[in-house]
Each structure stands twice: as structure tokens, then as C-alpha cells.
């Protein structure tokens, strides 16, 4: 393995994301071969000009998706190609408005299927849980972390009603990307009072159609919500677009820890 390049990761961009993406690319291209040992944290830190904390976080991320593994007393190695790997997206997936729209596109079909299946398998107990999740969502302020979490819980509650644990796990995986995307979309919606009304109506339509067991209407309501979410971003006025772009800017992140 040749990691003797002079390529440094420049601050103040997302250093952990950038390093993880760079190492991932080298693994996928074969530059870092299966079963090859990584240099020490200290060596990587010196080469890329970042702290050892950044190195550890990037390596940990690649371990979590099966690209690297640790061998006790021997170090960190590139995983064998036959080893099963967890589903993963590019760590830099959310750095632009286009990437936010791509996450919304991924959710669109999934959320429609989830709502339809939840409606087909609804029970009184599930309906109560969905109603409570909707009430909690509607009680939250239009923007901020509390609203994002309530939004995620609402969709997760509907996924749980499908009785298919894989849907809930898939949405749980997507949440790491959804949080940033939803922070952007909810901020956009909060800046326009008409958007806020639309979003509230859309969430209520999803909940009500699922709770009454109407699979066709539930699918349509969920699909409409995701299509409209994308349109609200695409059609945002210039001042709102600037606000949204600023949210995605890495300039406020620390370069080293």
C-alpha cells in the first residue's frame, strides 16, 4: 500500500467525512488491498494533517460498514472482499441542496410502501400509537432538533405498524442522513407560513388514512408528502435558498479536535 502522497485534508471542511470518503475510495479501487494493514494512527495523522481523533472517527466509521476490521495485537486491516458489508452511503452525502433532494427521492418510494402496508395491517393499538406520534409532532415548534426527532418518530411509528422489522431498520439506517435533510426541509417550511400549513395537513392525511386502514389512500398521501417536500425545496425563494445553503455549509465546523 502506498499512502506516501502529499494529499492533505484541508480545514475547515468535514474532516472525518472527507477522510472516510478518501479511504473508502482507495479501498473500493483496490489501492488499499484486502487484508492489507493500515498505517498507525500517528502515521495517518501526520500524512493527512489532521488530529488522531479525526483518524479514529474515520476508521471507526469504515469499521461499522465492514470495510475495515481490527485484529487484536496486529492493528487495523482492510476487510476481505468476500466479507459481507453493511449498507452505506457516501459519508459526504449531504453537502448540497441536490444531495438533500436525492435523500428525499430515496425516501419517496419507501415511505409510500410503508404507509400502504401499515394501513393494510392496522390495529386499534397501532392506530393509537400513530395518533399519539402525530399529536407530539404537531405540538413541536416548526424548526429545531425537537421537531426533527418528532418527525422521525412519527414515520418510524408508521413503519412499526407494518409488522415488518426490516422497514423500521431501513428507516433507522436512513435517519443518519434524514436528520440533516429534515433539518433543512423543516427550516424551509418554517420560513413560509403556507408551507407550515401544507406540511401539517400532509402529515395528518398520512396518519388518518393509515389509521382507517385505507392502503390506497395512505400510499397516495405518503407519496404526495414526499413529492411536495422536494417541490418546496426546489421552489424556495432566493432568500430561503441562501438560508438553506448556509445550513449545509461546512464553514462552521472545527478543523481539528
Residue pairs with C-beta under 8 A, 6 or more apart in sequence:
1 31
1 32
1 33
1 36
1 37
1 38
2 31
3 39
3 43
3 44
3 47
4 47
5 47
7 22
7 48
8 47
8 48
8 49
9 15
9 18
9 19
9 22
9 48
9 49
9 50
9 54
10 49
11 255
11 256
12 250
12 251
12 252
12 253
12 254
12 255
13 250
13 253
14 91
14 92
14 95
14 250
14 253
15 50
15 54
15 253
15 255
15 256
16 54
16 57
16 58
16 61
16 91
17 91
17 92
18 92
19 48
19 50
19 54
19 55
19 58
20 57
20 58
20 61
20 62
20 91
21 90
21 91
21 92
23 32
23 58
23 59
23 62
23 67
24 62
24 67
24 90
24 91
26 32
27 62
27 67
27 68
27 78
32 38
32 78
33 78
34 78
34 79
34 80
34 81
35 77
35 78
35 80
36 77
36 78
37 74
37 75
37 76
37 77
38 44
38 59
38 68
38 75
38 76
38 77
38 78
39 47
40 75
41 52
41 55
41 56
41 59
42 52
44 55
45 51
45 52
45 54
45 55
48 54
48 55
50 255
50 256
51 256
51 257
53 256
53 257
54 256
54 257
59 68
59 76
61 91
62 68
63 69
63 70
63 76
64 86
65 85
65 86
65 87
65 88
66 79
66 83
66 84
66 85
66 86
67 78
67 79
67 85
68 76
68 77
68 78
68 79
69 76
69 77
69 79
69 83
70 76
70 77
71 77
79 85
87 173
89 177
93 99
93 102
93 103
93 177
94 100
94 103
94 177
94 180
94 181
94 248
95 248
95 250
96 248
97 184
97 233
97 241
97 244
97 245
97 248
100 180
100 181
100 184
100 185
100 233
100 244
100 248
101 230
101 233
101 234
103 174
103 177
103 178
103 181
104 181
104 185
104 226
104 229
104 230
104 233
105 230
106 174
107 174
107 178
107 226
108 223
108 226
108 227
108 230
110 167
110 170
110 171
110 174
111 155
111 222
111 223
111 225
111 226
112 219
112 220
112 222
112 223
112 226
113 167
113 219
114 155
114 158
114 159
114 162
114 167
114 171
114 222
115 158
115 206
115 209
115 210
115 218
115 219
115 221
115 222
116 215
116 216
116 218
116 219
116 222
117 162
117 164
117 167
117 215
118 126
118 130
118 158
118 159
118 161
118 162
118 210
118 218
119 209
119 210
119 212
119 213
119 214
119 215
119 217
119 218
119 219
120 213
120 215
121 161
121 162
121 163
122 161
122 210
122 211
122 212
122 213
123 161
126 160
126 161
127 210
127 211
129 157
129 160
129 161
130 154
130 157
130 158
130 161
130 207
130 210
130 211
131 207
131 211
133 150
133 153
133 154
133 157
133 207
134 154
134 203
134 204
134 207
136 150
136 153
136 154
137 147
137 150
137 151
137 153
137 154
137 203
138 200
138 203
138 204
139 150
140 146
140 147
140 150
141 147
142 186
142 189
142 190
142 196
143 183
143 186
143 187
143 189
143 190
145 183
147 186
148 179
148 182
148 183
148 186
151 182
151 186
152 175
152 178
152 179
152 182
154 203
154 207
155 171
156 168
156 171
156 172
158 206
158 207
158 210
159 167
159 168
159 171
160 168
161 210
162 168
171 178
180 248
183 247
184 233
184 244
184 247
184 248
185 229
185 232
185 233
187 243
187 244
187 247
188 195
188 232
188 233
188 236
188 240
188 243
188 244
189 195
189 196
189 198
189 199
189 232
190 196
191 240
191 243
192 232
192 240
195 232
198 228
198 232
199 225
202 221
202 224
202 225
202 228
203 225
205 221
205 224
205 225
206 218
206 221
206 222
206 225
209 217
209 218
209 220
209 221
210 218
233 244
236 244
